[in-house]
Structures are given as C-alpha cells and as structure tokens.
Amino acid sequence: MKRNNTIISLSAAMGIALAAPACSAQNGYGYGQGMGYGQGMGRGGMRHNPEEVLTKFKYQELSKEEAENLIHMRGEEKLARDVYITLYETWSLRPFSNISSSEQRHMDAIKALLKKYNIEDPYVDDTVGVFADPQFTNLYNDLVAKGRNSLVDALTVGATIEDLDIFDLEQSLTQTDNDDIKYVFQNLTRGSRNHLRAFTRLLRRNGADYEPRYIDVNSYQNIINSPRERCNR
C-alpha cells in the first residue's frame, strides 16, 4: 500500500467514523495514572539515549524503501505527538499528555536512525502542527477538528492514530532486513499496541467502542484482550 493512500484513507475514515456516536500500569489505564500511557519505548531500551542504544547494532546498507519508511514514520509519529498535545490542551485528560511524551521518544528513536544512516531529517521544525509533508499538515488539522467535537471523538481519534501506526509499522517491518530498524520498529509497535489498549479502555468507560480501520478485527481483539507489554531493553 502506498503511503499517500494510507494517509488519505485515514482522513476519509475519520470523516465517516466520527460523524456518528459510536509495558503494566497501576490500576490499568486509569485517568489519573501517569504510568502506563507513556511507556512506548520501555524502561531501558530507547527510553535511554537512542543513539547510544543503536551502537549495539552493526551498520547495514539501507534500501530506498527502508529510507522512505523511516522518513514516513518520523512524520507519522510527529503527527501522533502533535495531535495528542493539542487534544490535551482541549480536554486536560492526562493520557493525552503522557502518550504525547511517548510519541516524542518514538520520534527521537527514528531520528537516531536517520542520523546513523546519514539521511536528512525533514522534520527540523518541531513546531506543533508543522510538517514537511503537507498531507500530514492537512491530516493534523482534520484530526484535531474531529477530536474537539467531544471526548469520545477525541479518544476515537487517538485509537485510530494508533491503529494506523501499528498497520504502517508492521508493513515497514516486512520491508527491512536491518536489525536496528527492526529493533526500533518492534518497540514502537509494542508502544502503539499499549496506546491502543489505553484509548479503547477509555472509550469503553465513556460508553463507546472502537472498530479497527487498518489492522484486522482478530488482531485488534488479540491486542485489547492481552496485557500491557514491556518493551525490549
């Protein structure tokens, strides 16, 4: 699947889905728990300096596809971070703040890979809502607008972003043989699964359910019915 098609389909899916109602944390994924939402790269592992962690892996030649996937995921993780920062300002719901911090670590991990492989980072402007890819800019505006409609809409936006993130990361993992990229993407995928669990639980507390739009239903059910994951050290 081409990346542009994925971005466009997310925008279309959100327009349909939101028009109608629809690593273990203490006490699960509670509103007031600081831990459990922001654990995307785990304790140890990428929670420390990602550049230092990546020195454990040998340098491997990078394909054009691998480079493109790294750049795309750098933007997609920034999209998640920026949307959550903005929705936290709207709803003052701690999970948005905590998960945005996790997304920052995801961004930093991919940035370390770009640096290791001498790929120019297009995301030098860290301003919230500013993206090198204009499609991400448009998507950010659409998702924020939807997320401001209601709390359920905001949580659905979060679940949809994580759904897409898991889908794209899993696709990217099939397109790389580089051990360091696999390590980072596998950790990011675990983090996104944890985030999806969190948003799903919060939706249920607010009387709503989430229907996956990218990963298949069986995969989604397996994720939300399994415990929170710890990431590689």
C-alpha positions in Angstrom: 0.0 0.0 0.0 1.4 3.4 -0.9 1.9 5.8 2.0 -0.2 8.6 0.4 -3.1 6.2 0.1 -2.9 5.3 3.8 -2.9 9.0 4.8 -5.9 9.8 2.6 -7.8 6.7 3.8 -7.3 7.8 7.4 -8.8 11.2 6.7 -11.8 9.6 4.9 -12.2 7.0 7.7 -12.3 9.7 10.4 -14.9 11.7 8.5 -17.2 8.6 8.5 -16.3 7.2 11.9 -16.7 10.3 13.9 -19.9 11.6 12.3 -22.0 9.2 14.4 -21.6 8.2 18.1 -20.1 5.2 18.0 4.8 -2.2 29.0 1.9 -2.7 33.5 0.3 0.3 34.8 -1.0 0.5 38.3 -4.8 0.2 38.2 -4.7 -0.5 34.5 -5.1 2.5 32.2 -6.7 4.9 34.6 -7.4 8.5 34.1 -5.1 9.6 36.8 -2.2 7.2 36.4 0.9 8.7 35.0 2.5 5.4 34.1 1.1 3.0 31.5 0.5 5.6 28.8 3.9 6.9 28.2 5.9 3.7 28.1 6.3 3.5 24.3 9.9 2.6 24.2 10.1 0.9 27.6 12.4 1.2 30.5 15.9 0.7 29.4 16.0 0.3 25.7 15.1 3.5 23.8 14.0 5.3 27.0 17.7 6.0 27.3 19.8 7.7 24.6 18.6 6.1 21.4 21.9 6.9 19.6 23.8 5.0 22.3 21.4 2.0 22.1 21.8 1.9 18.3 25.6 1.5 18.6 24.9 -2.1 19.6 23.9 -2.8 16.0 26.2 -3.0 13.1 25.8 -0.7 10.1 23.9 -2.3 7.3 23.2 -0.9 3.8 19.9 0.9 3.6 17.5 0.4 0.7 15.5 3.2 -0.8 12.3 1.7 0.6 13.8 1.5 4.1 14.9 5.1 3.9 11.4 6.2 2.7 9.8 4.2 5.5 12.0 5.9 8.1 11.1 9.4 6.9 7.4 8.5 6.7 7.3 7.1 10.2 9.2 10.1 11.6 6.3 12.2 10.3 3.6 9.8 11.4 5.0 9.8 15.0 5.1 13.6 15.0 1.5 13.6 13.8 0.5 11.5 16.8 2.5 13.6 19.2 1.1 16.9 17.9 -2.5 15.7 17.9 -2.2 14.4 21.4 -0.6 17.6 22.7 -3.4 19.7 21.1 -6.1 17.4 22.4 -4.7 17.5 25.9 -5.0 21.3 25.7 -8.6 20.9 24.8 -9.6 18.1 27.3 -7.0 18.2 30.0 -7.0 14.4 30.0 -3.7 13.1 31.3 -3.4 10.1 28.9 -3.1 12.6 26.0 -0.2 14.3 27.8 1.5 11.0 28.8 1.1 9.4 25.4 2.4 12.5 23.6 5.6 12.1 25.7 5.9 8.5 24.5 5.4 9.7 20.9 8.3 12.1 21.4 10.5 9.2 22.3 9.3 7.4 19.2 10.3 10.4 17.1 13.7 10.6 18.8 14.4 6.9 18.1 13.6 7.3 14.4 15.7 10.5 14.3 18.6 8.5 15.7 18.2 6.0 12.8 18.2 8.8 10.3 21.4 10.2 11.8 23.1 6.8 11.8 22.4 6.3 8.1 23.1 9.9 7.1 19.6 10.6 5.9 18.5 14.2 6.0 15.8 14.7 8.6 12.9 16.7 7.0 11.4 17.5 10.4 13.8 20.1 11.7 10.9 22.4 12.6 9.5 20.9 15.8 6.5 23.3 16.0 3.2 21.5 16.8 1.1 21.2 13.6 4.0 21.9 11.2 5.0 19.1 8.9 7.4 18.6 6.0 4.7 16.6 4.2 1.6 18.8 3.6 -0.7 15.8 3.7 0.3 15.4 7.4 -0.5 19.1 7.9 -4.0 18.6 6.5 -4.5 15.4 8.5 -3.4 17.1 11.7 -6.0 19.8 11.1 -8.7 17.3 10.3 -8.0 15.1 13.3 -7.8 18.0 15.8 -11.1 19.4 14.5 -12.7 16.0 15.0 -11.2 15.5 18.4 -12.5 18.8 19.6 -16.1 17.8 18.9 -16.4 15.6 22.0 -14.4 13.5 24.4 -15.5 10.3 22.6 -14.4 11.8 19.3 -11.0 12.7 20.8 -10.5 9.2 22.2 -11.5 7.7 18.8 -9.0 9.9 17.1 -6.4 8.5 19.4 -7.4 4.9 18.8 -7.4 5.5 15.0 -3.9 7.0 15.0 -2.6 4.0 16.9 -4.4 1.6 14.6 -2.8 3.2 11.6 0.6 3.3 13.4 0.5 -0.4 14.1 -0.5 -1.1 10.5 2.3 1.0 9.0 5.0 -0.2 11.4 4.1 -3.9 10.7 4.2 -3.2 7.0 7.6 -1.5 7.3 8.9 -4.4 9.3 8.2 -6.7 6.3 10.3 -4.4 4.2 13.5 -4.3 6.1 16.3 -6.7 7.0 18.3 -4.2 9.1 18.5 -5.3 12.7 18.5 -1.8 14.2 15.4 -0.8 12.2 13.7 -4.0 13.3 14.6 -3.3 16.9 13.2 0.2 16.8 10.1 -0.6 14.8 9.2 -3.6 17.0 9.5 -1.4 20.1 7.4 1.3 18.5 4.8 -1.3 17.6 4.6 -2.5 21.2 4.2 1.0 22.4 1.4 1.6 19.9 -0.4 -1.5 21.0 -0.2 -0.3 24.6 -1.6 3.1 23.5 -4.4 1.4 21.6 -5.3 -0.6 24.7 -5.4 2.6 26.7 -7.7 4.5 24.2 -10.0 1.5 23.9 -10.4 1.2 27.6 -11.1 4.9 28.0 -13.7 4.8 25.2 -15.5 1.9 27.0 -15.5 3.9 30.2 -17.3 6.6 28.2 -19.8 4.2 26.7 -18.3 3.8 23.3 -16.4 1.1 21.3 -13.7 1.3 18.7 -13.8 -0.5 15.4 -10.4 -1.0 13.7 -9.9 0.5 10.3 -6.4 -0.7 9.4 -5.4 -3.8 11.4 -7.8 -6.7 11.1 -10.5 -7.4 13.7 -8.8 -10.5 15.0 -5.6 -8.7 15.5 -7.3 -5.8 17.3 -9.2 -8.2 19.6 -6.0 -10.0 20.4 -4.3 -6.7 21.3 -7.0 -5.3 23.6 -7.6 -8.6 25.3 -3.9 -9.1 26.2 -1.9 -7.5 28.9 0.1 -4.4 28.5 3.5 -5.2 27.0 7.0 -4.3 28.2 9.5 -3.3 25.5 13.0 -4.6 24.7 15.8 -3.4 26.8 
